[in-house]
């Protein structure tokens, strides 16, 4: 049996480090959450997923009105940017699942031991890894730009401010 190519070990370790960083950063974040309210509950306490972030026009929710909602997100420029950010986050979750599936499939092809499958898997690993790194990089840049446009905390907690 052939020895595995040496680029598979660093690629696999890097993917594992990035995945653990995503898990750790999301669980350690002590900053308040952005004003997107996607975790509402119904009358039985079950979670409701909101795809549309904004709730209505900007002037409809006044503090003096009897039906004032402090979680109200007006549909203005900030609401539009929050919606774009929310859609990008949903797409990012789908991309992570696609990368997990791709790495799993390439790993399965590699462990089958057939020479054709091994060569196919060794060509798949760097492509999936590069695509995953590019996806994370693009998401980070766009997420930071949208955080600046919407005055969200974004990644300020990483800088200690």
C-alpha positions in Angstrom: 0.0 0.0 0.0 1.3 3.4 -0.9 2.2 5.9 1.8 -0.1 8.9 1.9 1.0 12.1 0.3 2.6 14.5 2.7 0.3 17.4 1.9 -2.7 15.6 3.3 -1.5 15.8 6.9 -1.0 19.6 7.0 -4.2 20.1 5.1 -6.2 17.9 7.4 -4.6 19.5 10.5 -5.3 23.0 9.2 -9.0 22.1 8.5 -9.3 20.7 12.0 -7.7 23.9 13.5 -10.0 26.2 11.5 -13.1 24.2 12.5 -12.1 24.2 16.2 -11.4 27.9 16.0 -14.9 28.5 14.6 -16.4 26.4 17.4 -14.4 28.1 20.1 -14.8 31.7 18.9 -18.6 31.3 18.7 -18.8 29.8 22.1 -16.5 32.3 23.9 -18.0 35.5 22.4 -19.0 37.6 25.5 -20.2 40.5 23.4 -23.9 41.2 23.1 -25.5 39.6 20.0 -26.4 41.7 17.0 -29.9 43.0 16.9 -31.1 40.2 14.6 -33.9 38.4 16.4 -34.0 34.9 14.8 -34.5 33.0 18.0 -38.1 33.7 18.8 -40.3 31.1 20.4 -43.9 30.2 19.9 -46.5 29.6 22.6 -45.1 26.1 23.3 -41.5 27.3 23.7 -40.3 25.9 20.4 -37.8 28.0 18.4 -39.0 29.8 15.3 -36.4 30.5 12.6 -36.9 33.9 10.9 -35.6 34.3 7.4 -36.6 37.9 7.0 -34.8 40.0 9.6 -36.6 43.4 9.5 -40.1 43.8 11.0 -41.6 46.8 9.2 -41.2 50.5 8.5 -38.9 52.7 10.5 -41.5 54.9 12.1 -44.0 52.2 13.1 -42.5 51.3 16.4 -42.5 54.3 18.7 -41.7 54.1 22.5 -44.8 56.0 23.3 -47.1 53.5 21.6 -48.8 50.8 23.7 -47.6 48.0 21.4 -43.9 49.0 21.5 -41.5 46.2 20.9 -37.8 46.8 21.9 -36.7 44.0 19.6 -38.3 45.6 16.6 -35.9 45.9 13.6 -36.9 48.6 11.1 -36.6 48.0 7.3 -34.0 50.7 6.6 -30.4 50.5 5.3 -29.3 48.9 8.5 -32.1 46.4 8.3 -31.0 45.6 4.7 -27.4 45.1 5.7 -28.5 42.9 8.6 -30.6 40.8 6.1 -27.6 40.4 3.8 -25.4 39.4 6.8 -28.1 36.9 7.9 -28.3 35.3 4.4 -24.5 35.1 4.3 -24.4 33.4 7.6 -27.0 30.8 6.4 -24.9 30.2 3.3 -21.8 29.8 5.4 -23.4 27.0 7.4 -24.3 25.3 4.1 -20.7 25.8 2.9 -19.3 24.2 6.1 -21.6 21.2 5.6 -20.5 20.9 2.0 -16.9 21.0 3.0 -17.5 18.3 5.7 -19.2 16.2 3.1 -16.4 16.7 0.6 -13.7 15.8 3.1 -15.7 12.8 4.2 -16.2 11.6 0.7 -12.5 12.1 -0.3 -11.5 10.2 2.9 -13.8 7.4 2.1 -12.4 7.2 -1.4 -8.9 7.2 0.0 -9.5 4.4 2.5 -11.1 2.1 0.0 -7.5 1.3 -1.2 -8.1 1.2 -4.9 -5.4 3.0 -6.9 -8.0 5.0 -9.0 -9.9 6.0 -5.9 -6.7 7.0 -4.0 -5.5 9.2 -6.9 -9.0 10.8 -7.1 -9.0 11.4 -3.4 -5.5 12.9 -3.4 -6.6 15.4 -6.1 -9.8 16.2 -4.2 -8.3 17.0 -0.8 -6.3 20.2 -1.8 -9.2 21.5 -3.9 -11.7 21.1 -1.1 -9.3 22.6 1.4 -8.5 25.6 -0.8 -12.2 26.2 -1.5 -12.9 26.0 2.3 -10.1 28.5 3.1 -11.3 30.9 0.3 -14.9 30.6 1.6 -13.8 31.4 5.1 -11.7 34.3 3.9 -14.4 35.8 1.8 -17.0 35.4 4.6 -14.7 37.1 7.1 -14.1 40.1 4.8 -17.7 40.6 3.9 -18.9 40.0 7.5 -16.4 42.6 8.8 -17.5 45.2 6.2 -21.2 44.6 7.0 -20.4 44.9 10.7 -18.9 48.3 10.1 -22.0 49.3 8.1 -24.4 48.2 10.7 -22.4 49.2 13.9 -22.4 45.6 15.1 -19.7 44.4 17.4 -18.4 42.0 14.7 -14.9 40.7 15.5 -14.0 43.5 17.9 -13.9 41.0 20.8 -10.9 39.3 19.2 -9.0 42.6 19.5 -9.9 42.9 23.2 -11.9 46.1 22.8 
